[in-house]
Amino acid sequence: MAGFLSMIRRVYLAAYNWAVFVGWAQVLFLAAKTLKVSGHEHVYSAVEKPLQLAQTAAVLEILHGLVGLVRSPVTATLPQIGSRLYVTWVILYSFPEVRTHFLVSSLVISWSITEIIRYSFFGMKEAFGSTPSWLLWLRYSTFLLLYPTGISSEVGLIYLALPYLKKSEKYCVRLPNKWNFSFDNFYAAFLVLGIYVPGSPHMYTYMLGQRKKALLKSKRA
């Protein structure tokens, strides 16, 4: 019974990882094609739907960690996925004014390359039990460049959206109301930006540690 459940788990995780891999591959292809043909102003409109789908699918990774399907700590997964969902839905989806900025292109390219490598790595690991050494190296090395470019793009887009957040008051809840609760999306954005300050170096340091362990383990194998 344990062996059967283990097989079901591997089949499910392999299917999940390869499905999301396809989504991110589509995002990268459309972004690159649009950059070449039309320019950065049109990248978001070209990738909007597959980007939203691929990024939102990452919510399942939090559930995978919570129920024990994977060993990744939820404390590391939640902040990264949460920040990306915030940028995807609260910023890009909600405020068309920032969609034509060149930071959208750097964001989409940084995210998609990172995720194509990551999901193919875990897809191969679940499907075949191992991964090629070159893919392992890419998995634990490309973040050295792509994490800073991705984070910088996220922070930049949130900053650019601040005037529109303040003017529109979108998603704000004002008193009085029956819940006796208020929420200001403009100040929430400042809170999110504040979290990036300690959060980004912490995540980068965490990934450096993971890289060292993974590459050292592969040398010993």
PyMOL commands that set and color helices and strands:
alter all, ss='L'
color gray80, all
select helices_A, chain A and resi 2-37+40-56+59-67+74-93+96-98+102-128+133-139+143-168+185-220
alter helices_A, ss='H'
color red, helices_A
deselect
rebuild
show_as cartoon
